[in-house]
Amino acid sequence: MIIIGIDPGTATTGWGIIEVKSKLKITCLGVGVIKTPANQALEKRLFTIYKDINILLKKYHPDIIAVENLFFGTNAKTALLVGQARGVVLLTAEMHKIPLFSYTPLQVKMALTGYGRAQKNQIGIMVTKMLNLTSIPKPDDASDALAVALTHSYSTR
């Protein structure tokens, strides 16, 4: 099973692709980010996210899309922008008829560390260990996307 994890954002959308062959055999097929310029119009930024996710879906042919749920903090403007990027991901999943699953940051932290208040670095360390990577994927958005994909792989067993 191939799972693409996505950590949505308008400035940086993280993505990570894993292949699950068995409980003990999970490999990273690819990881990265989609960056959009801050001075670009929002609709152009969202279109870039859409185009790049389509490229990833055509390249890797995932069976599942796992996306991080919106975490609403104190900045409503940021939450609205992230929500729009997340909407692009949901629409793209539906257009490709790929099942989509959402996970909260708490669910991701619990799945990877067993602790709901784990720090970003702890998540990165666990992603690195679980996928036998040589270093923590950077930026954090890329590592977070792999964490979301791993969360789905663990929650479906």
Long-range contacts (C-beta under 8 A, 24 or more apart in sequence): 1-63, 1-64, 1-153, 2-29, 2-60, 2-61, 2-62, 2-63, 2-64, 3-62, 3-63, 3-64, 3-65, 3-66, 3-149, 3-152, 3-153, 4-56, 4-57, 4-60, 4-62, 4-64, 4-65, 4-66, 4-149, 5-66, 5-67, 5-68, 5-144, 5-145, 5-146, 5-147, 5-148, 5-149, 5-150, 5-151, 5-152, 6-53, 6-65, 6-66, 6-67, 6-68, 6-89, 6-145, 6-148, 7-67, 7-68, 7-141, 7-142, 7-144, 7-145, 7-148, 8-49, 8-67, 8-68, 8-70, 8-82, 8-85, 8-86, 8-88, 8-89, 9-81, 9-82, 9-85, 9-141, 10-36, 10-42, 10-45, 10-46, 10-49, 10-81, 10-82, 10-84, 10-85, 11-35, 11-36, 11-38, 11-45, 12-36, 12-139, 12-141, 13-49, 13-52, 13-53, 13-85, 13-89, 13-141, 14-139, 14-140, 14-141, 14-142, 14-143, 14-144, 14-145, 15-53, 15-56, 15-142, 15-145, 16-137, 16-142, 16-143, 16-145, 16-146, 16-147, 16-148, 16-149, 17-56, 17-60, 17-62, 17-149, 18-131, 18-146, 18-149, 18-150, 18-153, 20-153, 23-157, 26-130, 26-131, 26-150, 26-153, 27-131, 27-132, 28-131, 28-133, 28-146, 29-60, 30-56, 30-60, 31-137, 31-142, 31-143, 31-145, 31-146, 32-142, 33-139, 33-141, 33-142, 42-81, 42-84, 46-84, 46-85, 46-88, 49-85, 49-88, 49-89, 50-88, 50-91, 50-92, 53-88, 53-89, 53-92, 54-92, 54-96, 57-92, 57-96, 57-98, 62-98, 63-98, 63-99, 64-98, 64-99, 64-100, 64-101, 64-152, 65-89, 65-93, 65-98, 65-99, 65-100, 65-101, 66-100, 66-101, 66-102, 66-103, 66-148, 66-149, 66-151, 66-152, 67-93, 67-100, 67-101, 67-102, 67-103, 67-148, 68-102, 68-103, 68-104, 68-105, 68-108, 68-144, 68-145, 68-148, 69-102, 69-103, 69-104, 69-105, 71-104, 71-105, 101-152, 101-155, 103-148, 103-151, 103-152, 103-155, 107-151, 107-155, 108-144, 108-147, 108-148, 108-151, 111-147, 111-150, 111-151, 111-154, 111-155, 112-147, 112-150, 112-151, 120-144, 123-147
